[in-house]
Amino acid sequence: MTREEITHDTPATDTRPPPSHDAARTLIDTYGEAAALLDETGGVVFTNAKARKLSFLFDGPDGAELRGLAQRARALGRVSTLTLSLPTAGAHHTFDAIVVPSILNDLVLILLHDQSLDHNLRSALVESRQRYKDLVEVSSDFSWEVDEQELFSFVSPTGALGYPPHDIVGEKPETFVISPQEYAPLPFISKTPETEVEVWMRSADGEAACVLVSALPILSEDGRLKGVRGIGRDVSIERARTAALARATHREQVLGYIVRSIRDEVNPNAMLAAAATATARALGAQGCRILRVSRPDDEDQEGPPPEQTQQDPYQIAATYGDDGLPEQSAENPTFTPEDLAVRESRRGEWRILEAPCQYRHAINGVLCLFKREQWVPDDILLAGEIAGHVGIAIEQVIHHERIVTLSRTDSLTGLLNRRAFYDEELPRRAARLKQDNLCAALFYVDMDNFKLVNDEHGHHKGDEAILALCTILREFSRPGDMIARLGGDEFALWLDGMDETTAQDRARQLIEKAQALREFSGVPERPLGISVGIAVYRPQSGENLSGLLARADRAMYQVKHQDKGRFLLAPPYDGGGAPPPVDEE
């Protein structure tokens, strides 16, 4: 129990005669709440009905404090008061006790007033207000109130959006709202309740802040708006995260679309064109250009990729878009493994993004995007991510080209092989001659005494001899002429626009140049050289390619059987029948 005691002066003595029991009982029964009379020892003399329910307050251990107060009041001759707080299970009881000494001569009158209801209501109100305050603070960043003049009259003690309260109070809400005219109505001055209205406001550091504002109007009895109060919650971070997640999702979708466009292209030669088209469309660019780094032929060897050099020339591998795209700069973009950032530049009306393409940490190309409008940060991020996949596509195209090259060329000399010569190039060349009504010469070249080179010096020396002849043929041929190794020591040359006379002149020169092969001879008396059979093709004759090949082959073998180291010109096609004898030089 807690006690608050107040004493009042009363007469110390009373000369009236002792009271009767009836007078004492009447005195306490007329009191509306618990009352009791105690004698000089603290014993209970009389109690009313309500006091009997609280007998533990007057006798027993729980009544010691009240009895002690009665004795002090009797000794001092003063009225005393005491507040009793009795916490019990499920309730809290509070009583105000008034102790009046010298009643009916020697008795002490105790009057109790039950304050439990008032006390509990007051405690509940305090607790409720604290609970409401805590909930407001938890559910919002700040609370506010606007008065009749539409000025802030209250803001949370912590302030709002980085502003201290004194910078906000007295100001109009429009001062802190970005483009307030766009809100109808502005929730801070709304005449109707508003719930979580998204309002863009300007924070103390000048940055834009997204605030969810909830407002409740304060109305007078006649319905007049007296003000508005509410709460605000800064959701800028949440909105930024949501926007970043949406942008990341969009980038993934765009990247997936581009990757699918590349992978769905069956023809490897069209992969980069598909990549350029999909990239330009996805990023809203007016044009896209994919550059490839030209690589040495020996790059397909096993092992790590060669060191990137700034001298590697670029070639345009694919282009999409506006015909007015700027020409490729004379100074190609240069990137290094240490400098792989996407570059943004401007050339005239064009805004250009350049992103390096990589494969196994080696730069193999550049993705160039052209746009007349400003690029946004997400475009730059996407360009870098797309360039990585384009780098893989470039390598796939290069790998495909290598496979095609290997399937069409001789591994030792790099010349066309038999299949590519017979099945691809020769028909294409013949068809073009028919359109242009031109002639061409086919040379069959076979090395003389080549087996002796291998037998006497080994196959390594034989390979050197073949490469030497390959060099002679390359130097002998013109741009546009076709050279092929048919197998072993047999070669073929196709020379466009060459008639019989020119063909024989050229053959003499070739026989002369082939004298350089003598140094590879197996034995001196049987020198290494070449024999050549020539057939001139005239499309208007109606001869097919099989007949042409047979004429050149017969001419070459007749030289081999008669006297090596010479050439023979096959007679013109006669339309069929047994082959005529060849002219021998």
Secondary structure, 3 states (H helix, E strand, C coil): CCCCCEEEECCCCCCCCCCCHHHHHHHHHCCCCCEEEECCCCCEEEECHHHHCCHHHCCCHHHHHHHHHHHHHHHHCEEEEEEEEEEECCEEEEEEEEEEEEECCCEEEEEEEECHHHHHHHHHHHHHHHHHHHHHHHHCCEEEEECCCCCEEEECCCCECCECHHHHCCCCHHHCECCHHHCCCCHHHCCCCEEEEEEEEECCCCCEEEEEEEEEEEECCCCCEEEEEEEEEECHHHHHHHHHHHHHHHHHHHHHHHHHHHHCCCCHHHHHHHHHHHHHHHCCCCEEEEEEECCCHHHHCCCCCCCCCCCCCEEEEEEEECCCCCCCCCCCCCCECCECCCEEEEECCEEEEEEEEEECCEEEEEEEEEECCCCCHHHHHHHHHHHHHHHHHHHHHHHHHHHHHHHHECCCCCCECHHHHHHHHHHHHHHHHHHHCCCEEEEEEEEECHHHHHHHHCHHHHHHHHHHHHHHHHHHCCCCCEEEEEECCEEEEEEECCCHHHHHHHHHHHHHHHHHHHHHCCECCECCEEEEEEEEECHHHCCCHHHHHHHHHHHHHHHHHHCCCCEEECCCCCCCCCCCCCEEC
